[in-house]
Amino acid sequence: MKRLLDNPLISSSDHDGGSPIEVEINNTRYSILAGRKQILQMLVSTYDNAAHQNQLLRKLEEDLHILNQGLETKIVERTAALAEEEKRAHNAELRYHTLFALLPEGVGLLNTDNWKFIEFNDVACGQLGYLREEFDKLSLLELTPSENLATLLENLKRALSYPQTSFATELLSRDGAILEIDIKTRQVELDGKKLLNCIFRDISDINRARKIERELEHKATHDLITDLPGRALLVDALSQAIHIARRKKNSITLFAIDLGRLNVITASLGHPASEAIQIELAQRLRAIQPKAGMVARIHGQDFIFMVDGSVEPSPLTELLARITKATSQPFEWEGSSIELEPCIGISIYPKDAQDAESLLQSTEAALFRAKQGGRKCIVLASHELNEEVQNLLLKESELRAAFAAGQMEMFYQPRVDLQSGKIAGAEALMRWRDPVKGIIPPPRFHTFSRGDWPY
């Protein structure tokens, strides 16, 4: 305080008089009209206030230093976190590109403005035989045959309207071959723009395998010459028809047709003529086939014509007239007119059988008897006829077994010349010596003539 009073910048000639006191602050002089005591009080107050302000400033500096230290720590931590995030993002991108490249199917990100690929893996271009730099310049439209462009654009438009879609199309390979490609699309959005993420799968080999499988299955279930359904398909269709007929109390008529003289035609004119006749007959029978009926070929020789009475109730005579007309009309072959002499066996559900296999067996039994009856013979099935045919087959089986077992014996009966009384020759007679039944004479086992045996 003494130093303030002794400051040369403050001068006065009177303590309490009215003369002003001169004060110099920052090289500026001020006149103060106050007493010395008041001035001292003002100076003390100013000093205390400055001291307090200095304390506040030091406190603010300390707080600011602490805040700076905390901020620097957070900056270091955040910088480390950002570096770690950047590293994770980089690793994730590397993993993405690795997986993208190693996917077994073609993958590409499609630009919907020009239908070019923004990104794609090697499989996508490799499927079509292109190098990456070649594929990068092509649009999906340039890889599509011209006749399929409209369909492809329609599918792509649909892909833009739904989150996920799939469709099949044809794409051209680098060498011009056409590949069948299945495309699955998913909408993605990047930078506010809608793109299509596409997965490409070459299904050409799969479709070829399926086609071959279908062809093999077709050949296994259809006649190789006429392409008519075989026995398995016939039995299946017949079973379904019987199921419906049983409920509706309707009938089903089955015709078995054997082409007489077909073996003679084959031997004289060759297999091409025989096959041409069979194919034409199949076409004729298909032409008169009812809506729910079927024309089939079994055993590689007999035609089966099925008529479902629940759909087309026609009299037996009318059906028979249609079939007779189709089979009796001459067939033309290389300028020659060839006529067949078909035999027909007929059975009817439910009169002759109650299930598909039995009805088919009944029809074949009637056909067998028709063939024994001669040319253009028609036989209706019956229970007695079925039993008779079964007995014939049983006797044939027993006769074959007897031949194999050496049970057949030869007897010779002499022929005598009545005028001279001398033996002029001998007649050879076959006898069957059964171990249980003894000798069985020819009338009992001579059931089949050579041409009538079914095998």
CORDAMO-V590414 format. One record per pair of residues at least 4 apart in sequence whose C-alpha atoms are under 8 Angstrom apart, sorted by the first residue. I is the first residue (numbers start at 1). GAP is how many residues later the second one is. D is the distance in whole Angstrom. If there is no record, write none. Layout:
i->I gap->GAP d->D
i->I gap->GAP d->D
//
This chain:
i->1 gap->4 d->7
i->2 gap->4 d->6
i->3 gap->4 d->6
i->5 gap->5 d->8
i->6 gap->4 d->8
i->9 gap->13 d->7
i->9 gap->14 d->6
i->9 gap->15 d->6
i->10 gap->11 d->7
i->10 gap->12 d->6
i->10 gap->13 d->5
i->10 gap->14 d->7
i->11 gap->10 d->6
i->11 gap->11 d->6
i->11 gap->12 d->7
i->12 gap->7 d->8
i->12 gap->8 d->7
i->12 gap->9 d->5
i->12 gap->10 d->7
i->13 gap->6 d->8
i->14 gap->4 d->8
i->14 gap->5 d->7
i->15 gap->20 d->6
i->15 gap->21 d->6
i->16 gap->19 d->5
i->16 gap->20 d->7
i->17 gap->18 d->8
i->18 gap->15 d->7
i->18 gap->16 d->8
i->19 gap->14 d->7
i->20 gap->11 d->6
i->20 gap->12 d->5
i->20 gap->13 d->5
i->20 gap->14 d->7
i->21 gap->10 d->5
i->21 gap->11 d->5
i->21 gap->12 d->6
i->21 gap->13 d->8
i->22 gap->7 d->7
i->22 gap->8 d->6
i->22 gap->9 d->5
i->22 gap->10 d->6
i->23 gap->6 d->5
i->23 gap->7 d->5
i->23 gap->8 d->6
i->23 gap->9 d->7
i->24 gap->4 d->5
i->24 gap->5 d->4
i->24 gap->6 d->6
i->25 gap->4 d->6
i->25 gap->5 d->8
i->34 gap->4 d->6
i->34 gap->5 d->7
i->35 gap->4 d->6
i->36 gap->4 d->6
i->37 gap->4 d->6
i->38 gap->4 d->6
i->39 gap->4 d->6
i->40 gap->4 d->6
i->41 gap->4 d->6
i->42 gap->4 d->6
i->43 gap->4 d->6
i->44 gap->4 d->6
i->45 gap->4 d->6
i->46 gap->4 d->6
i->47 gap->4 d->6
i->48 gap->4 d->6
i->49 gap->4 d->6
i->50 gap->4 d->6
i->51 gap->4 d->6
i->52 gap->4 d->6
i->53 gap->4 d->6
i->54 gap->4 d->6
i->55 gap->4 d->6
i->56 gap->4 d->6
i->57 gap->4 d->6
i->58 gap->4 d->6
i->59 gap->4 d->6
i->60 gap->4 d->6
i->61 gap->4 d->6
i->62 gap->4 d->6
i->63 gap->4 d->6
i->64 gap->4 d->6
i->65 gap->4 d->6
i->66 gap->4 d->6
i->67 gap->4 d->6
i->68 gap->4 d->6
i->69 gap->4 d->6
i->70 gap->4 d->6
i->71 gap->4 d->6
i->72 gap->4 d->6
i->73 gap->4 d->6
i->74 gap->4 d->6
i->75 gap->4 d->6
i->76 gap->4 d->6
i->77 gap->4 d->6
i->78 gap->4 d->6
i->79 gap->4 d->6
i->80 gap->4 d->6
i->81 gap->4 d->6
i->82 gap->4 d->6
i->83 gap->4 d->6
i->84 gap->4 d->6
i->85 gap->4 d->6
i->86 gap->4 d->6
i->87 gap->4 d->6
i->88 gap->4 d->6
i->89 gap->4 d->6
i->90 gap->4 d->6
i->91 gap->4 d->6
i->92 gap->4 d->6
i->93 gap->4 d->6
i->94 gap->4 d->6
i->95 gap->4 d->6
i->96 gap->4 d->6
i->97 gap->4 d->6
i->98 gap->4 d->6
i->99 gap->4 d->6
i->100 gap->7 d->7
i->100 gap->21 d->6
i->101 gap->20 d->5
i->101 gap->21 d->6
i->101 gap->22 d->8
i->103 gap->4 d->8
i->103 gap->20 d->8
i->104 gap->19 d->7
i->105 gap->18 d->6
i->105 gap->19 d->7
i->105 gap->94 d->7
i->105 gap->95 d->6
i->105 gap->96 d->6
i->106 gap->14 d->8
i->106 gap->15 d->6
i->106 gap->16 d->7
i->106 gap->17 d->5
i->106 gap->18 d->4
i->106 gap->19 d->7
i->106 gap->21 d->7
i->106 gap->93 d->6
i->106 gap->94 d->5
i->106 gap->95 d->6
i->107 gap->13 d->6
i->107 gap->14 d->6
i->107 gap->16 d->7
i->107 gap->17 d->6
i->107 gap->90 d->7
i->107 gap->91 d->6
i->107 gap->92 d->5
i->107 gap->93 d->6
i->108 gap->9 d->6
i->108 gap->10 d->7
i->108 gap->11 d->6
i->108 gap->12 d->4
i->108 gap->13 d->7
i->108 gap->16 d->7
i->108 gap->89 d->6
i->108 gap->90 d->5
i->108 gap->91 d->7
i->109 gap->8 d->6
i->109 gap->9 d->5
i->109 gap->10 d->5
i->109 gap->11 d->6
i->109 gap->86 d->7
i->109 gap->87 d->6
i->109 gap->88 d->5
i->109 gap->89 d->6
i->110 gap->5 d->6
i->110 gap->6 d->6
i->110 gap->7 d->5
i->110 gap->8 d->6
i->110 gap->9 d->8
i->110 gap->85 d->6
i->110 gap->86 d->5
i->110 gap->87 d->6
i->110 gap->88 d->7
i->111 gap->4 d->5
i->111 gap->5 d->5
i->111 gap->6 d->6
i->111 gap->7 d->6
i->111 gap->84 d->6
i->111 gap->85 d->7
i->112 gap->4 d->8
i->112 gap->82 d->7
i->112 gap->83 d->6
i->112 gap->84 d->7
i->114 gap->25 d->7
i->115 gap->24 d->5
i->115 gap->25 d->6
i->115 gap->26 d->7
i->116 gap->20 d->8
i->116 gap->21 d->8
i->116 gap->22 d->6
i->116 gap->23 d->4
i->116 gap->24 d->6
i->117 gap->19 d->7
i->117 gap->22 d->7
i->117 gap->23 d->8
i->120 gap->4 d->6
i->120 gap->5 d->8
i->121 gap->4 d->7
i->122 gap->4 d->6
i->122 gap->10 d->7
i->123 gap->4 d->6
i->124 gap->4 d->7
i->124 gap->76 d->7
i->125 gap->4 d->6
i->125 gap->5 d->5
i->125 gap->6 d->7
i->125 gap->7 d->6
i->125 gap->10 d->6
i->126 gap->4 d->6
i->126 gap->5 d->7
i->127 gap->46 d->8
i->127 gap->75 d->7
i->128 gap->43 d->8
i->128 gap->44 d->7
i->128 gap->45 d->4
i->128 gap->46 d->6
i->129 gap->44 d->6
i->129 gap->45 d->5
i->129 gap->46 d->8
i->130 gap->4 d->6
i->130 gap->5 d->6
i->130 gap->43 d->8
i->130 gap->44 d->6
i->131 gap->4 d->6
i->132 gap->4 d->6
i->133 gap->4 d->7
i->134 gap->4 d->7
i->138 gap->4 d->6
i->138 gap->5 d->7
i->139 gap->4 d->7
i->140 gap->4 d->7
i->141 gap->8 d->7
i->143 gap->28 d->5
i->143 gap->29 d->5
i->143 gap->30 d->8
i->144 gap->4 d->7
i->144 gap->5 d->6
i->144 gap->26 d->6
i->144 gap->27 d->5
i->144 gap->28 d->6
i->145 gap->4 d->7
i->145 gap->25 d->7
i->145 gap->26 d->7
i->145 gap->27 d->7
i->148 gap->4 d->6
i->148 gap->21 d->8
i->148 gap->22 d->7
i->149 gap->4 d->6
i->150 gap->4 d->6
i->151 gap->4 d->6
i->152 gap->4 d->6
i->152 gap->17 d->7
i->153 gap->4 d->6
i->154 gap->4 d->6
i->155 gap->4 d->6
i->155 gap->12 d->7
i->156 gap->4 d->6
i->157 gap->4 d->7
i->158 gap->4 d->7
i->158 gap->7 d->8
i->159 gap->4 d->7
i->159 gap->5 d->7
i->159 gap->6 d->6
i->159 gap->26 d->7
i->159 gap->27 d->8
i->159 gap->28 d->8
i->159 gap->37 d->8
i->160 gap->27 d->7
i->160 gap->36 d->8
i->162 gap->25 d->8
i->163 gap->23 d->6
i->163 gap->24 d->5
i->164 gap->20 d->7
i->164 gap->21 d->6
i->164 gap->22 d->5
i->164 gap->23 d->7
i->165 gap->19 d->6
i->165 gap->20 d->5
i->165 gap->21 d->7
i->166 gap->16 d->7
i->166 gap->17 d->6
i->166 gap->18 d->4
i->166 gap->19 d->6
i->167 gap->15 d->6
i->167 gap->16 d->5
i->167 gap->17 d->7
i->168 gap->12 d->7
i->168 gap->13 d->6
i->168 gap->14 d->4
i->168 gap->15 d->6
i->169 gap->11 d->6
i->169 gap->12 d->5
i->169 gap->13 d->6
i->169 gap->14 d->8
i->170 gap->8 d->6
i->170 gap->9 d->6
i->170 gap->10 d->5
i->170 gap->11 d->6
i->171 gap->7 d->6
i->171 gap->8 d->5
i->171 gap->9 d->7
i->171 gap->10 d->7
i->172 gap->4 d->6
i->172 gap->5 d->6
i->172 gap->6 d->5
i->172 gap->7 d->6
i->173 gap->4 d->5
i->173 gap->5 d->6
i->173 gap->6 d->7
i->179 gap->23 d->7
i->179 gap->24 d->8
i->179 gap->25 d->6
i->180 gap->22 d->6
i->180 gap->23 d->6
i->180 gap->24 d->5
i->181 gap->19 d->6
i->181 gap->20 d->6
i->181 gap->21 d->5
i->181 gap->22 d->6
i->181 gap->23 d->7
i->182 gap->18 d->6
i->182 gap->19 d->5
i->182 gap->20 d->6
i->182 gap->21 d->7
i->183 gap->15 d->6
i->183 gap->16 d->6
i->183 gap->17 d->5
i->183 gap->18 d->7
i->184 gap->14 d->6
i->184 gap->15 d->5
i->184 gap->16 d->7
i->185 gap->11 d->6
i->185 gap->12 d->6
i->185 gap->13 d->5
i->185 gap->14 d->7
i->186 gap->10 d->6
i->186 gap->11 d->5
i->186 gap->12 d->7
i->187 gap->7 d->7
i->187 gap->8 d->6
i->187 gap->9 d->5
i->187 gap->10 d->6
i->188 gap->6 d->6
i->188 gap->7 d->5
i->188 gap->8 d->6
i->188 gap->9 d->7
i->189 gap->4 d->5
i->189 gap->5 d->5
i->189 gap->6 d->6
i->190 gap->4 d->7
i->190 gap->5 d->7
i->203 gap->4 d->6
i->204 gap->4 d->6
i->205 gap->4 d->6
i->206 gap->4 d->6
i->207 gap->4 d->6
i->208 gap->4 d->6
i->209 gap->4 d->6
i->210 gap->4 d->6
i->211 gap->4 d->6
i->212 gap->4 d->6
i->213 gap->4 d->6
i->214 gap->4 d->6
i->215 gap->4 d->6
i->216 gap->4 d->6
i->217 gap->4 d->6
i->218 gap->4 d->6
i->219 gap->4 d->7
i->219 gap->5 d->6
i->221 gap->8 d->6
i->221 gap->9 d->5
i->221 gap->10 d->8
i->221 gap->11 d->7
i->221 gap->12 d->7
i->222 gap->5 d->5
i->222 gap->6 d->5
i->222 gap->7 d->4
i->222 gap->8 d->5
i->222 gap->75 d->8
i->223 gap->4 d->5
i->223 gap->5 d->5
i->223 gap->6 d->6
i->223 gap->7 d->6
i->223 gap->74 d->6
i->223 gap->75 d->8
i->223 gap->77 d->7
i->225 gap->50 d->7
i->225 gap->53 d->7
i->225 gap->54 d->7
i->226 gap->52 d->7
i->226 gap->53 d->5
i->226 gap->56 d->6
i->228 gap->54 d->7
i->228 gap->67 d->7
i->228 gap->68 d->5
i->228 gap->69 d->6
i->229 gap->4 d->6
i->229 gap->5 d->7
i->229 gap->66 d->7
i->229 gap->67 d->5
i->229 gap->68 d->6
i->230 gap->4 d->6
i->230 gap->66 d->6
i->230 gap->67 d->5
i->230 gap->68 d->6
i->231 gap->4 d->6
i->231 gap->65 d->7
i->231 gap->66 d->7
i->231 gap->67 d->5
i->231 gap->68 d->8
i->232 gap->4 d->6
i->233 gap->4 d->6
i->234 gap->4 d->6
i->234 gap->60 d->8
i->234 gap->62 d->6
i->235 gap->4 d->6
i->235 gap->121 d->6
i->235 gap->122 d->7
i->236 gap->4 d->6
i->237 gap->4 d->6
i->238 gap->4 d->6
i->238 gap->68 d->8
i->238 gap->118 d->6
i->239 gap->4 d->6
i->239 gap->116 d->7
i->239 gap->117 d->5
i->240 gap->4 d->6
i->241 gap->4 d->6
i->241 gap->11 d->8
i->241 gap->67 d->7
i->242 gap->4 d->6
i->242 gap->10 d->7
i->242 gap->107 d->8
i->242 gap->113 d->7
i->242 gap->114 d->7
i->243 gap->4 d->7
i->244 gap->4 d->6
i->244 gap->66 d->8
i->245 gap->4 d->5
i->245 gap->5 d->5
i->245 gap->6 d->6
i->245 gap->7 d->7
i->245 gap->63 d->8
i->245 gap->64 d->8
i->245 gap->65 d->6
i->246 gap->4 d->7
i->248 gap->62 d->7
i->250 gap->59 d->6
i->250 gap->60 d->5
i->251 gap->57 d->7
i->251 gap->58 d->5
i->251 gap->59 d->7
i->251 gap->97 d->7
i->251 gap->98 d->5
i->251 gap->99 d->6
i->252 gap->54 d->7
i->252 gap->55 d->6
i->252 gap->56 d->5
i->252 gap->57 d->5
i->252 gap->58 d->8
i->252 gap->96 d->6
i->252 gap->97 d->5
i->252 gap->98 d->7
i->253 gap->53 d->6
i->253 gap->54 d->5
i->253 gap->55 d->7
i->253 gap->56 d->7
i->253 gap->93 d->7
i->253 gap->94 d->6
i->253 gap->95 d->5
i->253 gap->96 d->6
i->254 gap->50 d->7
i->254 gap->51 d->6
i->254 gap->52 d->5
i->254 gap->53 d->6
i->254 gap->92 d->6
i->254 gap->93 d->5
i->254 gap->94 d->6
i->254 gap->105 d->8
i->254 gap->106 d->8
i->254 gap->109 d->7
i->255 gap->49 d->6
i->255 gap->50 d->5
i->255 gap->51 d->6
i->255 gap->89 d->7
i->255 gap->90 d->6
i->255 gap->91 d->5
i->255 gap->92 d->7
i->255 gap->108 d->7
i->256 gap->46 d->6
i->256 gap->47 d->6
i->256 gap->48 d->5
i->256 gap->49 d->6
i->256 gap->88 d->6
i->256 gap->89 d->5
i->256 gap->90 d->6
i->256 gap->107 d->6
i->256 gap->108 d->6
i->256 gap->111 d->6
i->257 gap->45 d->6
i->257 gap->46 d->5
i->257 gap->47 d->6
i->257 gap->48 d->8
i->257 gap->85 d->6
i->257 gap->86 d->6
i->257 gap->87 d->5
i->257 gap->88 d->7
i->257 gap->110 d->7
i->258 gap->43 d->7
i->258 gap->44 d->5
i->258 gap->45 d->7
i->258 gap->84 d->5
i->258 gap->85 d->5
i->258 gap->86 d->6
i->258 gap->109 d->7
i->258 gap->113 d->8
i->259 gap->42 d->8
i->259 gap->43 d->7
i->259 gap->81 d->6
i->259 gap->82 d->6
i->259 gap->83 d->4
i->259 gap->84 d->7
i->260 gap->80 d->6
i->260 gap->81 d->5
i->260 gap->82 d->5
i->260 gap->83 d->7
i->260 gap->115 d->7
i->260 gap->116 d->8
i->261 gap->4 d->6
i->261 gap->79 d->6
i->261 gap->80 d->7
i->262 gap->4 d->6
i->262 gap->12 d->7
i->262 gap->78 d->7
i->263 gap->4 d->6
i->264 gap->4 d->6
i->265 gap->4 d->6
i->265 gap->5 d->7
i->265 gap->8 d->7
i->265 gap->9 d->6
i->266 gap->4 d->5
i->266 gap->5 d->5
i->266 gap->7 d->7
i->266 gap->8 d->5
i->267 gap->4 d->8
i->269 gap->4 d->6
i->269 gap->5 d->8
i->270 gap->4 d->7
i->271 gap->4 d->6
i->272 gap->4 d->6
i->273 gap->4 d->6
i->273 gap->60 d->7
i->274 gap->4 d->6
i->275 gap->4 d->6
i->276 gap->4 d->6
i->277 gap->4 d->6
i->277 gap->54 d->7
i->278 gap->4 d->6
i->279 gap->4 d->6
i->280 gap->4 d->6
i->280 gap->51 d->8
i->281 gap->4 d->6
i->281 gap->45 d->7
i->281 gap->46 d->7
i->282 gap->4 d->6
i->282 gap->13 d->8
i->283 gap->4 d->6
i->284 gap->4 d->7
i->284 gap->42 d->6
i->285 gap->4 d->6
i->285 gap->10 d->7
i->285 gap->20 d->8
i->285 gap->38 d->7
i->285 gap->41 d->7
i->286 gap->8 d->8
i->286 gap->9 d->6
i->288 gap->34 d->7
i->289 gap->4 d->6
i->289 gap->5 d->6
i->289 gap->6 d->7
i->289 gap->16 d->8
i->289 gap->18 d->8
i->290 gap->4 d->7
i->290 gap->17 d->7
i->290 gap->18 d->8
i->290 gap->22 d->7
i->291 gap->20 d->7
i->291 gap->21 d->8
i->292 gap->15 d->7
i->292 gap->16 d->6
i->292 gap->19 d->6
i->292 gap->20 d->8
i->293 gap->12 d->8
i->293 gap->13 d->5
i->293 gap->14 d->5
i->293 gap->15 d->6
i->294 gap->10 d->8
i->294 gap->11 d->6
i->294 gap->12 d->5
i->294 gap->13 d->7
i->295 gap->8 d->7
i->295 gap->9 d->6
i->295 gap->10 d->5
i->295 gap->11 d->6
i->296 gap->7 d->6
i->296 gap->8 d->5
i->296 gap->9 d->7
i->297 gap->4 d->7
i->297 gap->5 d->6
i->297 gap->6 d->5
i->297 gap->7 d->6
i->298 gap->4 d->6
i->298 gap->5 d->7
i->298 gap->6 d->7
i->307 gap->5 d->7
i->308 gap->4 d->6
i->308 gap->5 d->7
i->309 gap->4 d->4
i->309 gap->5 d->7
i->314 gap->4 d->7
i->314 gap->5 d->7
i->315 gap->4 d->6
i->316 gap->4 d->6
i->317 gap->4 d->6
i->318 gap->4 d->6
i->319 gap->4 d->6
i->320 gap->4 d->6
i->321 gap->4 d->6
i->322 gap->4 d->6
i->323 gap->4 d->6
i->324 gap->4 d->6
i->325 gap->4 d->6
i->327 gap->13 d->7
i->327 gap->15 d->7
i->328 gap->11 d->7
i->328 gap->12 d->6
i->328 gap->13 d->7
i->328 gap->14 d->8
i->329 gap->10 d->7
i->330 gap->7 d->6
i->330 gap->8 d->5
i->330 gap->9 d->5
i->330 gap->10 d->7
i->331 gap->6 d->6
i->331 gap->7 d->5
i->331 gap->8 d->6
i->332 gap->4 d->6
i->332 gap->5 d->5
i->332 gap->6 d->6
i->333 gap->4 d->7
i->333 gap->5 d->7
i->341 gap->34 d->6
i->341 gap->35 d->5
i->342 gap->33 d->7
i->342 gap->34 d->5
i->342 gap->35 d->8
i->343 gap->24 d->7
i->343 gap->27 d->6
i->343 gap->28 d->6
i->343 gap->31 d->8
i->343 gap->32 d->7
i->343 gap->33 d->5
i->343 gap->34 d->5
i->343 gap->35 d->6
i->344 gap->22 d->8
i->344 gap->23 d->6
i->344 gap->26 d->6
i->344 gap->32 d->7
i->344 gap->33 d->6
i->344 gap->34 d->5
i->344 gap->35 d->6
i->345 gap->18 d->6
i->345 gap->19 d->7
i->345 gap->20 d->7
i->345 gap->21 d->4
i->345 gap->22 d->4
i->345 gap->23 d->7
i->345 gap->24 d->8
i->345 gap->25 d->6
i->345 gap->33 d->6
i->345 gap->34 d->5
i->345 gap->35 d->6
i->345 gap->36 d->7
i->346 gap->17 d->5
i->346 gap->20 d->6
i->346 gap->21 d->7
i->346 gap->32 d->8
i->346 gap->33 d->6
i->346 gap->34 d->5
i->346 gap->35 d->6
i->347 gap->4 d->8
i->347 gap->5 d->6
i->347 gap->12 d->7
i->347 gap->13 d->8
i->347 gap->15 d->6
i->347 gap->16 d->5
i->347 gap->19 d->7
i->347 gap->33 d->6
i->347 gap->34 d->5
i->347 gap->35 d->8
i->348 gap->4 d->6
i->348 gap->5 d->7
i->348 gap->11 d->7
i->348 gap->33 d->8
i->349 gap->4 d->6
i->349 gap->5 d->6
i->349 gap->10 d->7
i->350 gap->4 d->5
i->352 gap->7 d->7
i->352 gap->10 d->7
i->352 gap->29 d->7
i->352 gap->30 d->6
i->352 gap->31 d->7
i->353 gap->5 d->6
i->353 gap->6 d->5
i->353 gap->9 d->7
i->354 gap->4 d->7
i->354 gap->5 d->7
i->355 gap->4 d->6
i->356 gap->4 d->6
i->357 gap->4 d->6
i->358 gap->4 d->6
i->359 gap->4 d->6
i->360 gap->4 d->6
i->361 gap->4 d->6
i->362 gap->4 d->6
i->362 gap->19 d->6
i->362 gap->20 d->8
i->362 gap->24 d->6
i->363 gap->4 d->6
i->363 gap->18 d->6
i->364 gap->4 d->6
i->365 gap->4 d->6
i->365 gap->16 d->7
i->365 gap->20 d->7
i->365 gap->21 d->6
i->365 gap->24 d->6
i->366 gap->4 d->6
i->366 gap->13 d->5
i->366 gap->14 d->6
i->366 gap->15 d->5
i->366 gap->16 d->8
i->366 gap->19 d->7
i->366 gap->20 d->8
i->367 gap->4 d->6
i->367 gap->11 d->8
i->367 gap->12 d->7
i->368 gap->4 d->6
i->368 gap->21 d->8
i->369 gap->4 d->6
i->369 gap->10 d->7
i->369 gap->20 d->8
i->370 gap->4 d->7
i->370 gap->7 d->5
i->370 gap->8 d->6
i->370 gap->9 d->5
i->371 gap->4 d->7
i->371 gap->6 d->7
i->371 gap->81 d->8
i->372 gap->80 d->7
i->373 gap->4 d->6
i->381 gap->4 d->6
i->381 gap->5 d->7
i->382 gap->4 d->6
i->383 gap->4 d->6
i->384 gap->4 d->6
i->385 gap->4 d->6
i->386 gap->4 d->6
i->387 gap->4 d->6
i->388 gap->4 d->6
i->389 gap->4 d->6
i->390 gap->4 d->6
i->391 gap->4 d->6
i->392 gap->4 d->6
i->392 gap->55 d->7
i->393 gap->4 d->6
i->394 gap->4 d->6
i->395 gap->4 d->6
i->395 gap->50 d->7
i->395 gap->52 d->8
i->396 gap->4 d->6
i->396 gap->51 d->8
i->396 gap->52 d->8
i->397 gap->4 d->6
i->398 gap->4 d->6
i->399 gap->4 d->6
i->399 gap->46 d->7
i->400 gap->4 d->6
i->401 gap->4 d->6
i->402 gap->4 d->6
i->402 gap->5 d->5
i->402 gap->6 d->7
i->402 gap->30 d->8
i->402 gap->32 d->8
i->403 gap->4 d->6
i->403 gap->5 d->6
i->407 gap->25 d->6
i->407 gap->26 d->5
i->407 gap->27 d->6
i->408 gap->22 d->7
i->408 gap->23 d->6
i->408 gap->24 d->5
i->408 gap->25 d->6
i->409 gap->21 d->6
i->409 gap->22 d->5
i->409 gap->23 d->6
i->409 gap->24 d->7
i->410 gap->18 d->7
i->410 gap->19 d->6
i->410 gap->20 d->5
i->410 gap->21 d->6
i->411 gap->17 d->6
i->411 gap->18 d->5
i->411 gap->19 d->6
i->411 gap->20 d->7
i->412 gap->14 d->6
i->412 gap->15 d->5
i->412 gap->16 d->5
i->412 gap->17 d->6
i->413 gap->13 d->5
i->413 gap->14 d->5
i->413 gap->15 d->6
i->413 gap->16 d->7
i->414 gap->9 d->6
i->414 gap->10 d->8
i->414 gap->11 d->6
i->414 gap->12 d->4
i->414 gap->13 d->6
i->415 gap->8 d->6
i->415 gap->9 d->6
i->415 gap->10 d->5
i->415 gap->11 d->5
i->415 gap->12 d->7
i->416 gap->5 d->6
i->416 gap->6 d->5
i->416 gap->7 d->4
i->416 gap->8 d->5
i->416 gap->9 d->7
i->417 gap->4 d->5
i->417 gap->5 d->5
i->417 gap->6 d->6
i->417 gap->7 d->6
i->418 gap->4 d->7
i->430 gap->12 d->7
i->431 gap->8 d->7
i->431 gap->9 d->6
i->431 gap->10 d->6
i->431 gap->11 d->6
i->432 gap->6 d->8
i->432 gap->7 d->5
i->432 gap->8 d->5
i->432 gap->9 d->7
i->432 gap->10 d->8
i->433 gap->4 d->8
i->433 gap->5 d->5
i->433 gap->6 d->4
i->433 gap->7 d->6
i->434 gap->4 d->5
i->434 gap->5 d->6
i->434 gap->6 d->7
i->440 gap->4 d->7
i->440 gap->5 d->7
i->441 gap->4 d->7
i->442 gap->4 d->5
i->443 gap->4 d->8
i->448 gap->4 d->6
i->448 gap->5 d->6
i->449 gap->4 d->7
//
